Each structure stands twice: as structure tokens, then as C-alpha cells.
Amino acid sequence: MASRVWNGCGNSDVTTAQLLSVGIITLMMIALVWGRLRYDMIAVCALLLAVAAGIVPFAKASEGLQR
């Protein structure tokens, strides 16, 4: 079971994985708007962050790169 971190508005519970996902997507959007880095490198870095954080299993990440 995922750990619950924040009980904000009413009955909605946000898990650690959800917070990490939002954080990674936010960083990705900032990097894309900044425009200094290539979009493919931003995507690979975001995927590596997601794997390192345990959000995306390594097998699924490597499977997506093979296609």
C-alpha cells in the first residue's frame, strides 16, 4: 500500500508517488519552457528520475525504449 502524505481538500489523499510524479512533470515543463535543453534529453532525464524514484519499474522503462 502506498504511503499517504497529504490530506488536503476533503477526502482526497495524495500518495508519495503522486507527489513525485507531479514534481517530475513540473520540472519537465519548466525545462521545456526554458528552451535551453533538447526535448528528447528532457524526456530521458524525466524517465530516469521516475525510475530512480521508483514510480516506473525498470523493466517497463527499458521496454518503452526498445520500441
C-alpha positions, 0 to 999 in steps of 0.5 A, a space after each residue: 500500500 502506498 504511503 499517504 502524505 497529504 490530506 488536503 481538500 476533503 477526502 482526497 489523499 495524495 500518495 508519495 508517488 503522486 507527489 513525485 510524479 507531479 514534481 517530475 512533470 513540473 520540472 519537465 515543463 519548466 525545462 521545456 519552457 526554458 528552451 535551453 535543453 533538447 526535448 528528447 534529453 528532457 524526456 530521458 532525464 524525466 524517465 530516469 528520475 521516475 525510475 530512480 524514484 521508483 514510480 516506473 519499474 525498470 523493466 517497463 522503462 527499458 521496454 518503452 525504449 526498445 520500441 
